[in-house]
Amino acid sequence: MPTCNIIKLKNLTPLHIGTGKENQYDFSATNLHSDTLSAALAALRSQQGKTGDIEYFLQSFSLSSAFPFWDSIYFLPKMQGKINVRVAAKKENEYSKQLKKIKHIDVSLWSKLIQGEEVIVEESQVKDDFLPGTSVDFEKPYKSQMNQRVNVPRMDNENANPFFFNWTYFHEKAGLYCLTDAEDETFNEILNLFKLLGETGLGTDRNIGGGKFDVEPGTLDLPETPDANQTMLLSLYIPTKEELPKLNLKTAKYELLLRGGYMAGSSEECLRHLRKRSVYMFNVGSLFPTVETLTGKIVNLAPGWNDERMHPVFRSGRPFYVPVKINERYE
């Protein structure tokens, strides 16, 4: 059973992740994606004066997106398509809609699913978009709350504009974690950058305490799947041109995400209002009918802006993935 290094984000203060759209305050992104995390680490590294090798740094490791945990229970994303789960004492048409809502699966059940096993659960275990290994003493790790706020104008002749702001609040026993293939010195550097990120904060309103967290390293055991027939993403992914034929998109099950937004994290304040170029990436949970090695690529999304202060805006499309076995019925 392979063991992965993980980084836990604990004691999270309210979090708001912008969507990159005009209504970014009304809605918060539901996921903290791998490219956002790696870009935040790279930005902090640049602020430390290490600006000459950012692309090399991002090439040196893969990072998963951030997934929720509750106490000692870790959740991993549901794979795209139908999952091999059955609710005890129920007919399939009585629970199929419930299963479609699931986004996060307890690693104990998820490990069986990726080995091609059928999982039988009680109806009480299906908790909205979560599927814990047991329904006992489980609460949803987080909740969203919409708060009304007011945008105070700078000019006396302008009116104040009320708007709604969405916060994600985490239970004291819960938080987020991500997996990484980084080891030794690289892992220690990433861990220290995460600690610094926890102090500065993630997302919007960091200046009033939003997105702060404590960091705890750990490990997570994942099952080996020697007879795997597909690959599942646990991060966002941009394939190289040479990798595209491997993915066999005609039979793959995948979701594409458009990634872009503003240069809000730039150290140059005058550039923060600029929009980055956009790129489509394969989303977490995507399944490809291949077990070949995938490397992905890093892209520069810096806008075409004629300013000597413009700098590269790297987004990592390097995949963190696992081999899985999908039975023919669910292919």
C-alpha positions as CSV (number, residue, x, y, z in Angstrom):
1,M,0.0,0.0,0.0
2,P,1.7,3.3,-1.1
3,T,2.0,6.0,1.5
4,C,1.5,9.7,0.4
5,N,2.7,12.8,2.2
6,I,-0.2,15.1,3.1
7,I,-0.5,18.6,4.3
8,K,-3.4,19.4,6.6
9,L,-4.9,22.9,6.8
10,K,-6.4,23.0,10.4
11,N,-8.2,25.7,12.4
12,L,-9.3,27.4,9.2
13,T,-10.9,30.8,9.6
14,P,-13.8,31.7,7.3
15,L,-12.8,31.2,3.7
16,H,-13.9,32.9,0.4
17,I,-12.4,31.8,-2.9
18,G,-13.2,34.1,-5.7
19,T,-14.7,32.7,-8.9
20,G,-12.9,35.1,-11.2
21,K,-16.3,36.5,-12.3
22,E,-17.9,39.8,-11.7
23,N,-20.1,38.3,-9.0
24,Q,-17.1,36.9,-7.1
25,Y,-18.4,38.1,-3.8
26,D,-21.8,36.7,-4.0
27,F,-20.5,33.2,-4.6
28,S,-17.4,31.4,-3.4
29,A,-15.8,28.7,-5.4
30,T,-16.7,25.3,-3.9
31,N,-13.2,23.8,-4.3
32,L,-9.7,24.9,-3.5
33,H,-7.9,23.6,-6.6
34,S,-4.4,22.4,-7.1
35,D,-3.4,25.2,-9.4
36,T,-4.5,27.8,-6.9
37,L,-2.5,26.2,-4.2
38,S,0.7,25.8,-6.2
39,A,0.4,29.3,-7.6
40,A,0.1,30.7,-4.0
41,L,3.2,28.8,-3.0
42,A,5.1,30.1,-6.0
43,A,4.0,33.7,-5.2
44,L,5.3,33.4,-1.7
45,R,8.6,31.9,-2.9
46,S,8.9,34.9,-5.3
47,Q,8.4,37.3,-2.4
48,Q,11.3,35.7,-0.7
49,G,13.5,36.7,-3.6
50,K,13.6,33.3,-5.4
51,T,12.3,34.6,-8.7
52,G,14.7,33.0,-11.1
53,D,13.5,29.4,-10.9
54,I,9.7,29.5,-10.3
55,E,8.9,27.3,-13.3
56,Y,11.6,24.8,-12.2
57,F,10.1,24.8,-8.7
58,L,6.6,24.0,-10.0
59,Q,8.0,21.2,-12.1
60,S,9.6,19.6,-9.0
61,F,6.4,18.3,-7.5
62,S,2.7,17.5,-8.0
63,L,0.0,18.6,-5.6
64,S,-3.6,17.5,-5.4
65,S,-6.5,19.8,-4.9
66,A,-7.6,20.3,-1.3
67,F,-10.1,17.8,0.1
68,P,-12.1,17.9,3.3
69,F,-11.4,15.9,6.5
70,W,-13.5,15.4,9.6
71,D,-11.6,14.5,12.7
72,S,-9.7,11.4,11.6
73,I,-11.8,10.8,8.5
74,Y,-10.3,11.8,5.1
75,F,-12.5,12.3,2.1
76,L,-11.5,12.0,-1.6
77,P,-13.4,13.0,-4.6
78,K,-16.0,10.9,-6.4
79,M,-14.9,9.7,-9.8
80,Q,-16.8,10.9,-12.9
81,G,-19.7,8.7,-14.0
82,K,-21.7,6.1,-12.1
83,I,-20.2,4.7,-8.9
84,N,-20.4,1.1,-7.8
85,V,-22.3,1.9,-4.6
86,R,-25.5,0.2,-3.4
87,V,-27.8,1.3,-0.6
88,A,-28.9,-1.7,1.6
89,A,-32.5,-2.7,1.4
90,K,-33.3,-0.2,-1.4
91,K,-33.9,-0.5,-5.1
92,E,-31.6,1.4,-7.4
93,N,-34.3,3.8,-8.6
94,E,-34.9,4.7,-4.9
95,Y,-31.4,6.0,-4.3
96,S,-29.8,6.8,-7.6
97,K,-30.5,10.6,-7.3
98,Q,-28.9,10.6,-3.9
99,L,-25.7,9.0,-5.2
100,K,-25.5,11.6,-8.0
101,K,-25.2,14.4,-5.4
102,I,-22.2,12.8,-3.7
103,K,-18.9,14.7,-4.2
104,H,-16.7,13.4,-1.3
105,I,-16.2,9.8,-0.3
106,D,-14.6,8.5,2.9
107,V,-11.2,7.1,1.9
108,S,-12.1,3.7,3.4
109,L,-14.9,3.3,0.9
110,W,-13.1,5.1,-1.9
111,S,-10.2,2.6,-1.6
112,K,-12.6,-0.2,-2.3
113,L,-14.2,1.6,-5.3
114,I,-10.9,2.2,-7.0
115,Q,-10.1,-1.5,-6.8
116,G,-13.3,-2.4,-8.6
117,E,-15.3,-3.6,-5.5
118,E,-18.9,-2.9,-4.8
119,V,-19.7,-0.8,-1.8
120,I,-22.9,-1.3,0.2
121,V,-23.9,1.4,2.6
122,E,-26.9,2.3,4.8
123,E,-29.2,5.1,3.7
124,S,-28.2,7.1,6.8
125,Q,-24.6,7.3,5.5
126,V,-25.5,9.4,2.5
127,K,-25.1,12.9,3.9
128,D,-25.9,15.4,1.1
129,D,-22.7,15.5,-1.0
130,F,-20.7,13.4,1.5
131,L,-20.5,9.6,1.9
132,P,-18.7,8.8,5.2
133,G,-17.8,5.2,6.2
134,T,-20.3,5.5,9.1
135,S,-23.1,7.8,10.0
136,V,-22.1,7.8,13.7
137,D,-20.9,11.1,15.0
138,F,-20.4,12.6,11.6
139,E,-21.1,16.2,10.8
140,K,-20.5,18.1,7.6
141,P,-17.0,19.6,7.8
142,Y,-18.1,23.0,6.6
143,K,-21.1,25.2,5.8
144,S,-21.7,28.2,3.7
145,Q,-23.3,31.4,4.9
146,M,-24.3,34.5,2.9
147,N,-23.6,37.8,4.7
148,Q,-24.7,41.2,3.6
149,R,-22.1,43.9,3.4
150,V,-21.8,47.5,2.2
151,N,-19.4,49.0,-0.3
152,V,-18.6,52.4,1.0
153,P,-17.8,54.9,-1.8
154,R,-14.7,57.0,-1.8
155,M,-16.5,60.1,-3.3
156,D,-19.0,62.0,-1.3
157,N,-21.5,62.2,-4.1
158,E,-21.7,58.5,-4.6
159,N,-24.1,56.1,-2.8
160,A,-23.2,53.2,-0.7
161,N,-23.9,49.9,-2.4
162,P,-25.0,46.8,-0.4
163,F,-23.8,43.4,-1.7
164,F,-23.8,39.8,-0.5
165,F,-20.6,38.0,0.5
166,N,-20.4,34.2,0.8
167,W,-18.2,32.7,3.5
168,T,-17.3,29.1,4.1
169,Y,-17.1,28.2,7.8
170,F,-15.3,25.0,9.0
171,H,-16.1,22.9,12.0
172,E,-13.5,22.9,14.7
173,K,-12.8,19.2,14.0
174,A,-12.6,19.7,10.3
175,G,-10.4,21.3,7.6
176,L,-8.8,20.7,4.3
177,Y,-5.8,18.6,3.2
178,C,-3.8,18.0,0.0
179,L,-1.6,15.2,-1.1
180,T,1.8,15.6,-2.7
181,D,4.5,13.4,-4.3
182,A,7.2,15.8,-2.9
183,E,9.7,14.2,-0.6
184,D,12.7,15.2,1.5
185,E,14.0,18.8,0.9
186,T,11.2,19.6,-1.6
187,F,8.5,18.5,0.8
188,N,10.1,20.5,3.6
189,E,10.2,23.7,1.5
190,I,6.6,23.2,0.5
191,L,5.6,22.6,4.1
192,N,7.3,25.8,5.2
193,L,5.6,27.8,2.3
194,F,2.3,26.4,3.5
195,K,3.0,27.6,7.0
196,L,3.7,31.0,5.6
197,L,0.5,30.8,3.5
198,G,-1.4,30.0,6.7
199,E,-0.2,33.2,8.3
200,T,-0.9,35.4,5.2
201,G,-4.2,33.7,4.3
202,L,-6.0,32.3,1.3
203,G,-8.7,33.8,-0.8
204,T,-10.5,37.2,-0.3
205,D,-10.4,39.4,2.8
206,R,-7.1,38.1,4.1
207,N,-6.6,41.5,5.7
208,I,-9.4,40.9,8.1
209,G,-8.5,37.4,9.0
210,G,-10.0,35.4,6.2
211,G,-8.4,32.1,5.0
212,K,-5.9,31.7,7.9
213,F,-5.0,28.2,9.0
214,D,-2.4,26.1,10.9
215,V,-0.4,23.4,9.1
216,E,0.2,19.8,10.1
217,P,2.1,17.3,8.0
218,G,1.0,13.7,7.8
219,T,0.7,10.6,5.6
220,L,-2.2,8.8,4.0
221,D,-2.2,5.2,2.9
222,L,-3.7,4.5,-0.5
223,P,-4.3,1.0,-1.9
224,E,-2.3,-0.5,-4.7
225,T,-4.3,-1.5,-7.7
226,P,-2.1,-3.9,-9.7
227,D,-4.9,-4.7,-12.2
228,A,-5.8,-1.0,-12.8
229,N,-7.3,-0.2,-16.2
230,Q,-7.8,3.6,-15.8
231,T,-6.3,6.7,-14.3
232,M,-8.2,9.1,-12.0
233,L,-7.2,12.7,-11.4
234,L,-6.9,14.1,-7.9
235,S,-5.7,17.5,-9.3
236,L,-6.3,19.7,-12.2
237,Y,-4.4,18.7,-15.3
238,I,-3.2,20.2,-18.6
239,P,-1.9,17.5,-20.9
240,T,1.0,17.9,-23.2
241,K,0.3,17.6,-27.0
242,E,2.1,14.2,-26.9
243,E,-0.1,12.9,-24.0
244,L,-3.5,13.7,-25.7
245,P,-3.6,10.4,-27.7
246,K,-3.1,8.4,-24.4
247,L,-6.2,9.9,-22.9
248,N,-8.6,8.4,-25.4
249,L,-11.2,11.2,-24.9
250,K,-13.9,9.4,-26.9
251,T,-14.3,6.9,-24.0
252,A,-12.9,8.9,-21.1
253,K,-15.2,10.4,-18.5
254,Y,-14.1,13.9,-17.7
255,E,-15.0,17.5,-16.8
256,L,-13.3,20.6,-18.1
257,L,-12.8,23.7,-16.0
258,L,-12.0,27.2,-17.4
259,R,-9.3,28.7,-15.3
260,G,-8.4,32.4,-15.3
261,G,-9.4,35.3,-13.2
262,Y,-7.5,38.4,-12.1
263,M,-3.8,38.9,-11.2
264,A,-4.9,39.6,-7.6
265,G,-1.9,37.8,-6.1
266,S,0.7,39.9,-8.0
267,S,3.3,41.7,-5.9
268,E,2.8,44.7,-8.3
269,E,-0.3,46.5,-7.1
270,C,-0.8,48.2,-10.4
271,L,-1.2,44.8,-12.2
272,R,-3.8,43.3,-9.8
273,H,-6.8,44.6,-11.8
274,L,-5.6,42.8,-15.0
275,R,-7.2,39.6,-16.1
276,K,-5.0,36.6,-16.7
277,R,-5.4,34.6,-19.9
278,S,-7.7,31.6,-19.5
279,V,-7.0,27.9,-20.0
280,Y,-9.1,24.8,-19.9
281,M,-8.0,22.1,-17.5
282,F,-9.3,18.6,-16.7
283,N,-11.0,18.6,-13.4
284,V,-10.6,16.4,-10.3
285,G,-12.3,13.0,-10.6
286,S,-11.8,12.7,-14.4
287,L,-11.2,9.2,-15.6
288,F,-9.0,8.2,-18.5
289,P,-8.7,4.7,-20.0
290,T,-5.0,4.5,-19.7
291,V,-2.4,3.5,-17.1
292,E,0.5,5.2,-18.8
293,T,2.6,7.9,-17.1
294,L,1.2,11.5,-17.3
295,T,3.4,14.5,-16.8
296,G,1.2,17.5,-17.8
297,K,2.6,21.0,-18.3
298,I,3.0,24.4,-16.8
299,V,1.5,27.4,-18.7
300,N,2.1,31.1,-18.5
301,L,-1.2,33.0,-18.3
302,A,0.3,36.5,-18.1
303,P,-1.8,38.9,-20.1
304,G,-0.4,40.7,-23.2
305,W,0.2,44.0,-21.3
306,N,3.0,46.3,-22.4
307,D,4.5,47.1,-19.1
308,E,8.1,46.4,-17.9
309,R,6.7,45.3,-14.6
310,M,4.7,42.5,-16.1
311,H,5.9,39.1,-14.8
312,P,5.1,35.4,-15.7
313,V,1.9,34.1,-14.2
314,F,2.4,30.4,-14.1
315,R,-0.3,27.8,-13.6
316,S,0.6,24.2,-12.9
317,G,-1.2,21.6,-14.9
318,R,1.0,18.8,-13.6
319,P,-1.3,15.9,-12.5
320,F,-1.6,14.1,-9.2
321,Y,-3.3,10.9,-10.2
322,V,-4.0,7.3,-9.1
323,P,-4.5,4.1,-11.0
324,V,-8.0,2.7,-10.6
325,K,-9.9,-0.4,-11.7
326,I,-13.4,0.3,-13.2
327,N,-15.7,-2.6,-13.8
328,E,-17.1,-2.9,-17.3
329,R,-20.6,-2.1,-16.0
330,Y,-19.5,1.4,-14.9
331,E,-17.1,2.2,-17.9
